[in-house]
């Protein structure tokens, strides 16, 4: 295989460099923009390993990406060669090429699974998920615990501190790790903001228009008309389709797609027939379709669609396949569509530049914006890719649109967190000194040492500068007793008083009048001290030096705050001991030895304490299989903001609540997640209700209902592996069978 090309692809220099490093047997991290061809590096590694009869694990951050990779690799290497493990799906787990979510890999390394013995490489796709607040810790634990003889290949979007990440991996794995960075995109991207009034403009033009318009306005009314997604689509549809339209709300994805379908149709009749046949092939005769499938077909027949986590798996598949066949011209989607799934387009549009992150609305981070925009620009098809963001000028002052800059990418930071499961597994497999080393190996500890060193060094330098600068200055500098600061402020003060007086009594009582009065009072107090008399030569000298002195002083304060904010060096070790105390109180450990409850919890990866307590209680004996499924679906269920369920008393929740309160009394409020509202739908499904009947019991999206059942199946599987009670194991298997049917069975693979 000659290096210049690989499967008819002429390699870019960074790809050649990566393949050379793989051939040299090194671990490799590739950081390059979306769409530059990082996956080719993984494909090469997998093919090479398969030819040499080695085993490879491929991990991805989200199930959608795992499923897509599974389909791709199966087509390439054949069904026998590929397996998949994603919590709720396990197929062919001893295959030479195994695709899994990072969680599953972490669980294997932490329990020292013997199946890892012959794996030569682990591929971490989207390794920058280390930064993810909810799940980043899983990446970190996986990298720390990955066996030394296993080589790593990490693929990442552009990251600000890639070298920092690689230095950390080198320091904990004691091996040479090649860092390959590419900053240039193959298809350059252009970024525009859009309003109906301005058309497509850059950041400065947008502000210029806004200020001009405010200056010219005649009355106090808002001079700006609203802009909708339809205005943007109309503007770009002739030259910039296909486009992805990111909307940060599932409901809005569907609504906007429907709105567009009332004014646009992008397909001719032969294309429409292809779409209709695809639906018939996947969903059978139209009479059996759900209303959402009918709606989706109506949209797809016009070349318009939407895609989010709330769709049924088969609906996602149909949208993705039509998209790949270029029959979808405008796809409204949520952010998950930008993760790894390789669907390049000509343009990416944003309905808004802020999103709700589960707690509040916030502006998109640089790295999020570039990750999503990176989908624009198809290699070999487009000369340029385009990113368009809709802006509302009425809110321009209150929340100005962010100005995204590639050179301002947020650095990766550690999200390392300790779960009770990790504590039990570390205690079971490592000695005390190995555990101490383990925490020192975390990316958090590494970053802490690095930051601490840098901050102390900078602070020492600044202390010296401050000492030097003080010779030129008196102690009044920067205060209102210094004439330099006092006199200009006094002038400003007099002017303010005049303006206030001119307002007249009526306007003085208005909001801005009251605000002025408050300012006058505060300034009066500040300026009541008489300024020192000070020779003008002295004043000139102070003027010259005070600015830099104050800046240095400010920086010194910032550094001290940053140092104070660094975590305690042994924070993880302290937390580890603290959690071990809880586990001893609960009867999971005696000293450092795992008791039966502890061994059980070490094999459960969601809500391990609650699940273990349920297994050891007599609750299961008093309920039937359908109630058991209902109870387990309530464990770890996280309702979305507006979820509504029909009330259903499926089982007596009092004993479960008691267990929850007992755990919380020892381990704190956050140690348990349990929401029995969801029990009703799982109970009905377990009893054999149809999917349509289930939908009448709640307002959840179809995909979310399926997800409740699949997560329950996953938990049942974990419990089967955690318990040695053969009767319970048989029963759990029967419970899984009741849920794993029809729409909830895995069809998309």
HUSUL-V44529 format. One record per backbone hydrogen bond with DSSP energy under -1.0 kcal/mol. CO is the residue of the C=O (numbers start at 0). NH is the residue of the N-H. E is the energy in kcal/mol with one decimal. If there is no record, write none. Layout:
CO;NH;E + CO;NH;E
This chain:
3;10;-3.1 + 5;8;-1.9 + 8;5;-2.1 + 11;15;-2.3 + 12;16;-2.5 + 13;17;-2.0 + 14;18;-2.7 + 15;19;-2.6 + 16;20;-2.1 + 17;21;-2.2 + 18;22;-2.7 + 19;23;-1.8 + 20;25;-2.3 + 21;24;-1.8 + 26;177;-2.8 + 27;153;-2.7 + 28;179;-3.0 + 29;155;-2.5 + 30;181;-2.4 + 32;35;-1.5 + 37;40;-1.6 + 38;42;-2.8 + 39;43;-2.4 + 40;44;-2.2 + 41;45;-2.7 + 42;46;-2.6 + 43;47;-2.6 + 44;48;-2.6 + 45;49;-2.7 + 46;50;-2.3 + 47;51;-1.4 + 48;53;-2.8 + 49;52;-1.5 + 54;119;-2.6 + 54;120;-1.3 + 55;97;-2.6 + 56;122;-3.0 + 57;99;-2.6 + 58;124;-2.5 + 59;101;-1.0 + 61;65;-2.0 + 62;66;-3.3 + 63;67;-2.0 + 64;68;-2.6 + 65;69;-2.5 + 66;70;-2.2 + 67;71;-2.5 + 68;72;-3.2 + 69;73;-2.1 + 70;74;-1.8 + 71;75;-1.6 + 72;76;-3.6 + 73;77;-1.9 + 80;96;-2.1 + 82;98;-2.8 + 83;90;-2.7 + 84;100;-1.3 + 85;87;-3.5 + 88;85;-2.5 + 90;83;-2.3 + 91;94;-1.8 + 95;55;-2.9 + 96;82;-2.5 + 97;57;-3.0 + 98;84;-2.7 + 99;59;-1.6 + 100;104;-1.6 + 101;105;-2.7 + 102;106;-2.3 + 103;107;-1.7 + 104;108;-2.6 + 105;109;-2.4 + 106;110;-1.2 + 107;112;-2.7 + 112;115;-2.1 + 113;116;-1.8 + 115;118;-2.0 + 117;54;-1.2 + 119;150;-2.9 + 120;56;-2.3 + 121;152;-2.3 + 122;58;-3.2 + 123;154;-2.8 + 125;128;-1.9 + 126;129;-1.7 + 127;130;-1.9 + 128;131;-2.7 + 131;135;-3.0 + 134;137;-1.7 + 135;139;-1.8 + 136;140;-2.7 + 137;141;-2.0 + 138;142;-2.4 + 139;143;-2.5 + 140;144;-2.4 + 141;145;-1.4 + 146;149;-1.7 + 150;121;-2.7 + 151;27;-2.7 + 152;123;-2.9 + 153;29;-3.2 + 154;126;-2.8 + 155;31;-2.3 + 160;164;-2.0 + 161;165;-2.5 + 162;166;-3.0 + 163;167;-2.0 + 164;168;-2.3 + 165;169;-2.8 + 166;170;-2.5 + 167;171;-1.9 + 168;172;-2.2 + 169;173;-1.7 + 175;26;-1.1 + 177;28;-2.8 + 179;30;-2.6 + 187;384;-2.8 + 189;386;-2.6 + 191;388;-2.0 + 192;200;-2.7 + 193;390;-2.5 + 194;198;-2.7 + 198;194;-1.1 + 200;192;-3.4 + 201;205;-2.2 + 202;206;-1.9 + 203;207;-2.5 + 204;208;-2.7 + 205;209;-2.2 + 206;210;-2.7 + 207;211;-2.4 + 208;212;-2.6 + 209;213;-2.0 + 210;214;-2.2 + 211;215;-2.2 + 227;231;-1.4 + 228;232;-2.7 + 229;233;-2.7 + 230;234;-1.9 + 231;235;-2.1 + 232;236;-2.0 + 235;239;-3.0 + 241;345;-1.9 + 241;346;-1.6 + 242;330;-2.4 + 243;348;-3.3 + 244;332;-2.4 + 245;350;-2.4 + 248;252;-1.7 + 249;253;-1.5 + 250;254;-2.3 + 251;255;-3.0 + 252;256;-1.9 + 253;257;-2.2 + 254;258;-2.4 + 255;259;-2.5 + 256;260;-2.0 + 259;262;-1.6 + 259;263;-1.7 + 267;271;-2.3 + 268;272;-2.1 + 269;273;-1.7 + 270;274;-2.1 + 271;275;-2.6 + 272;276;-2.6 + 273;277;-2.2 + 274;278;-2.1 + 275;279;-2.2 + 276;280;-2.5 + 277;281;-2.1 + 278;282;-3.2 + 279;283;-1.6 + 284;287;-2.1 + 285;288;-1.6 + 289;293;-2.0 + 290;294;-2.5 + 291;295;-2.4 + 292;296;-2.4 + 293;297;-2.4 + 294;298;-2.0 + 295;299;-3.1 + 296;300;-2.3 + 298;301;-2.1 + 298;303;-1.9 + 299;302;-2.0 + 301;265;-3.0 + 302;328;-3.0 + 302;329;-1.6 + 304;331;-2.6 + 306;333;-1.4 + 307;310;-1.8 + 309;702;-4.0 + 311;315;-2.2 + 312;316;-2.3 + 313;317;-2.0 + 314;318;-2.1 + 315;319;-2.8 + 316;320;-2.8 + 317;321;-2.3 + 318;322;-2.2 + 319;323;-2.3 + 320;324;-1.7 + 321;326;-2.7 + 322;325;-1.7 + 328;242;-2.9 + 329;304;-2.0 + 330;244;-3.3 + 331;306;-2.0 + 332;246;-2.5 + 333;336;-1.8 + 334;337;-2.8 + 335;338;-1.6 + 337;339;-1.0 + 338;340;-2.9 + 340;342;-1.6 + 344;376;-2.6 + 345;385;-1.8 + 346;243;-2.1 + 347;387;-2.9 + 348;245;-3.2 + 349;389;-2.6 + 352;363;-2.6 + 354;361;-2.4 + 359;356;-2.2 + 361;354;-2.8 + 364;368;-2.5 + 365;369;-2.6 + 366;370;-2.0 + 367;371;-2.3 + 368;372;-3.0 + 369;373;-1.8 + 371;374;-1.6 + 372;375;-2.6 + 374;344;-2.2 + 377;380;-2.1 + 377;381;-2.7 + 384;189;-2.3 + 385;347;-2.8 + 386;191;-3.3 + 387;349;-2.5 + 388;193;-2.9 + 391;394;-1.6 + 392;395;-1.5 + 394;398;-3.1 + 404;407;-1.9 + 405;408;-1.1 + 418;422;-2.1 + 419;423;-2.4 + 420;424;-2.5 + 421;425;-3.0 + 422;426;-2.2 + 423;427;-2.1 + 424;428;-1.9 + 425;429;-2.8 + 430;434;-2.3 + 431;435;-2.0 + 432;436;-2.1 + 433;437;-2.4 + 434;438;-2.0 + 435;439;-1.9 + 436;440;-1.8 + 438;441;-1.0 + 441;445;-2.5 + 442;446;-2.8 + 443;447;-2.5 + 444;448;-2.5 + 445;449;-2.1 + 446;450;-3.1 + 447;451;-3.0 + 448;452;-2.4 + 449;453;-2.5 + 450;454;-3.3 + 451;455;-2.5 + 452;456;-2.2 + 453;457;-2.5 + 454;458;-2.6 + 455;459;-2.3 + 456;460;-1.9 + 457;461;-2.1 + 458;462;-2.6 + 459;463;-1.6 + 460;464;-1.9 + 461;465;-2.7 + 462;466;-2.1 + 463;467;-2.3 + 464;468;-2.6 + 465;469;-1.9 + 468;471;-1.3 + 469;472;-1.3 + 473;476;-1.6 + 475;478;-2.3 + 478;481;-1.3 + 480;531;-2.4 + 481;484;-1.5 + 481;485;-2.7 + 482;486;-1.9 + 484;488;-1.2 + 485;489;-2.4 + 486;490;-2.1 + 487;491;-2.0 + 488;492;-2.3 + 489;493;-2.3 + 490;494;-2.0 + 491;495;-2.1 + 492;496;-2.3 + 493;497;-2.2 + 494;498;-2.4 + 495;499;-2.4 + 496;500;-2.3 + 497;501;-2.4 + 500;503;-1.2 + 503;507;-1.8 + 506;509;-1.2 + 509;513;-2.8 + 510;514;-2.3 + 511;515;-2.0 + 512;516;-2.3 + 513;517;-2.1 + 514;518;-2.0 + 515;519;-2.7 + 516;520;-2.0 + 517;521;-2.0 + 518;522;-2.9 + 519;523;-2.2 + 520;524;-1.5 + 521;525;-1.9 + 522;526;-2.5 + 524;527;-1.1 + 534;538;-2.1 + 535;539;-2.6 + 536;540;-2.1 + 537;541;-2.6 + 538;542;-2.8 + 539;543;-2.2 + 540;544;-1.9 + 541;545;-3.4 + 544;548;-2.2 + 545;549;-3.0 + 546;550;-2.0 + 547;551;-2.5 + 548;552;-2.7 + 549;553;-2.5 + 550;554;-2.3 + 551;555;-2.4 + 552;556;-2.0 + 553;557;-2.4 + 554;558;-2.6 + 555;559;-2.2 + 556;560;-2.4 + 557;561;-2.6 + 558;562;-2.7 + 559;563;-2.3 + 560;564;-1.9 + 567;570;-2.4 + 569;573;-2.7 + 570;574;-2.4 + 571;575;-2.7 + 572;576;-2.3 + 573;577;-2.3 + 574;578;-2.8 + 575;579;-2.0 + 576;580;-1.9 + 577;581;-1.6 + 578;582;-2.3 + 579;583;-2.2 + 580;584;-2.4 + 581;585;-2.1 + 582;587;-3.2 + 587;594;-2.6 + 589;592;-2.6 + 592;589;-2.5 + 594;598;-2.4 + 595;599;-2.3 + 596;600;-2.5 + 597;601;-1.8 + 599;602;-1.6 + 600;603;-1.3 + 606;610;-2.6 + 607;611;-1.9 + 608;612;-2.4 + 609;613;-2.2 + 610;614;-2.4 + 611;615;-2.2 + 618;621;-1.3 + 619;622;-1.2 + 623;627;-2.3 + 624;628;-2.5 + 625;629;-2.0 + 626;630;-2.7 + 627;631;-2.6 + 628;632;-2.0 + 633;674;-2.5 + 639;642;-1.6 + 643;698;-1.9 + 647;649;-1.4 + 652;656;-2.8 + 653;657;-2.2 + 654;658;-1.8 + 655;659;-2.5 + 656;660;-2.7 + 657;661;-2.2 + 658;662;-2.5 + 659;663;-2.6 + 660;664;-2.0 + 662;666;-3.3 + 663;667;-2.0 + 667;670;-1.8 + 672;635;-2.1 + 674;677;-1.3 + 675;678;-1.4 + 677;681;-1.2 + 678;682;-2.6 + 679;683;-2.1 + 680;684;-2.2 + 681;685;-2.9 + 682;686;-1.7 + 683;688;-2.6 + 684;687;-1.6 + 689;693;-2.0 + 690;694;-2.2 + 691;695;-1.0 + 693;696;-2.1 + 696;645;-2.9 + 700;704;-1.8 + 701;705;-2.2 + 702;706;-2.1 + 703;707;-2.0 + 704;708;-1.8 + 705;709;-2.9 + 706;710;-2.6 + 707;711;-1.7 + 708;712;-2.2 + 709;713;-2.3 + 710;714;-2.3 + 711;715;-2.6 + 712;716;-2.3 + 713;717;-2.3 + 714;718;-2.5 + 715;719;-2.1 + 716;720;-1.8 + 717;721;-1.3 + 718;722;-1.8 + 724;728;-2.3 + 725;729;-2.1 + 726;730;-2.1 + 727;731;-2.9 + 728;732;-2.0 + 729;733;-1.9 + 730;734;-2.1 + 731;735;-2.2 + 732;736;-2.0 + 733;737;-1.6 + 734;738;-1.2 + 735;739;-2.5 + 738;740;-2.1 + 740;743;-2.1 + 741;744;-1.7 + 744;746;-1.0
